[in-house]
Amino acid sequence: MLRTLLAQGRKLDAGNARTDSLGADFGRLGLSFIDDIEKKHPDASAWLSPLDAPADFRNAIGHGSETRIAALEAGGGIKATKASYRQHRTILNKLAGTMDEVVGTQLATLLGVTRPW
């Protein structure tokens, strides 16, 4: 029953991993996820900013929206190049590592145990 309640209405099941959906999903568990990520690492705010760009770009490509693709590229957030891919991949990997640390620390605090990983 607990597993069902934790997953029920989860935004990540219905959409892309975005700053607002991550905050909402972890917020349901009483975790101040986005704030704690930003406190954990000085560059985390900069890592969170481009989180939505790959999903927006993929959606624009999937829907054949040339106007949206051009707008995203013109905004400087993302381009259809290997260099842009590598840049976003590096940022997302750093963000994922920080997210992992934050969740581990929050679980340890919540459960009163040592960090589980």
C-alpha positions as CSV (number, residue, x, y, z in Angstrom):
1,M,0.0,0.0,0.0
2,L,2.9,2.4,0.8
3,R,4.5,1.8,-2.6
4,T,1.1,2.5,-4.3
5,L,0.7,5.7,-2.3
6,L,4.2,6.9,-3.1
7,A,3.8,6.4,-6.8
8,Q,0.2,7.5,-7.1
9,G,-0.1,10.7,-9.2
10,R,3.6,10.9,-9.7
11,K,4.4,13.6,-12.3
12,L,7.4,11.7,-13.7
13,D,5.1,9.0,-14.8
14,A,3.1,11.4,-17.0
15,G,5.7,13.7,-18.3
16,N,9.3,14.7,-18.6
17,A,11.8,15.1,-15.8
18,R,11.6,18.9,-15.3
19,T,12.5,21.1,-12.4
20,D,8.8,21.6,-11.4
21,S,7.9,17.9,-11.7
22,L,10.9,16.8,-9.6
23,G,10.1,19.3,-7.0
24,A,6.5,18.3,-6.9
25,D,7.2,14.6,-6.7
26,F,9.7,14.8,-4.0
27,G,7.7,17.5,-2.2
28,R,4.9,15.0,-1.8
29,L,7.3,13.0,0.4
30,G,8.0,16.1,2.5
31,L,11.4,16.7,0.9
32,S,12.5,20.2,-0.1
33,F,14.3,18.6,-3.0
34,I,15.1,21.6,-5.3
35,D,16.1,23.9,-2.5
36,D,18.4,21.2,-1.0
37,I,20.0,20.5,-4.4
38,E,20.7,24.2,-4.8
39,K,22.2,24.3,-1.3
40,K,24.3,21.2,-1.8
41,H,26.4,22.5,-4.7
42,P,27.2,26.1,-5.7
43,D,26.6,25.3,-9.5
44,A,23.3,23.4,-8.9
45,S,21.1,26.4,-9.9
46,A,23.0,26.6,-13.2
47,W,22.5,22.8,-13.7
48,L,18.8,23.1,-13.0
49,S,18.3,25.8,-15.6
50,P,19.0,23.7,-18.6
51,L,17.2,20.7,-17.3
52,D,14.1,21.4,-19.4
53,A,15.9,22.2,-22.6
54,P,16.6,18.6,-23.8
55,A,12.9,17.6,-23.2
56,D,11.6,20.8,-24.9
57,F,14.0,20.2,-27.9
58,R,13.0,16.5,-28.2
59,N,9.3,17.4,-28.1
60,A,9.8,20.1,-30.7
61,I,11.6,17.6,-33.0
62,G,9.0,14.9,-32.3
63,H,6.1,17.3,-33.2
64,G,8.0,18.7,-36.2
65,S,7.8,22.2,-34.9
66,E,10.5,24.0,-36.9
67,T,9.5,27.3,-35.3
68,R,10.0,25.9,-31.8
69,I,13.3,24.2,-32.7
70,A,14.6,27.5,-34.2
71,A,13.5,29.4,-31.1
72,L,15.2,27.0,-28.7
73,E,18.4,27.1,-30.8
74,A,18.3,30.9,-31.1
75,G,17.9,31.1,-27.3
76,G,21.3,29.5,-26.9
77,G,20.0,26.8,-24.7
78,I,20.5,23.8,-27.0
79,K,21.4,22.9,-30.5
80,A,21.3,19.8,-32.6
81,T,25.1,19.3,-32.4
82,K,27.3,16.7,-30.8
83,A,28.9,19.5,-28.7
84,S,25.6,20.6,-27.4
85,Y,24.7,17.0,-26.6
86,R,27.9,16.5,-24.7
87,Q,27.5,19.8,-22.8
88,H,23.9,18.8,-21.7
89,R,25.0,15.3,-20.9
90,T,27.8,16.5,-18.6
91,I,25.5,18.9,-16.8
92,L,22.8,16.3,-16.4
93,N,25.3,13.8,-15.0
94,K,26.5,16.3,-12.4
95,L,22.9,17.1,-11.5
96,A,22.0,13.4,-11.2
97,G,25.0,12.9,-8.8
98,T,23.9,15.8,-6.7
99,M,20.3,14.6,-6.7
100,D,21.5,11.2,-5.5
101,E,23.5,12.7,-2.6
102,V,20.5,14.9,-1.6
103,V,18.0,12.0,-1.6
104,G,20.4,9.8,0.4
105,T,21.0,12.5,3.0
106,Q,17.3,13.3,3.2
107,L,16.3,9.7,3.6
108,A,19.0,9.3,6.3
109,T,17.6,12.3,8.2
110,L,14.0,11.2,7.7
111,L,14.6,7.7,8.9
112,G,17.2,8.4,11.5
113,V,19.8,6.1,9.9
114,T,23.1,6.5,8.3
115,R,23.0,7.4,4.6
116,P,21.8,4.4,2.7
117,W,24.3,4.9,-0.2
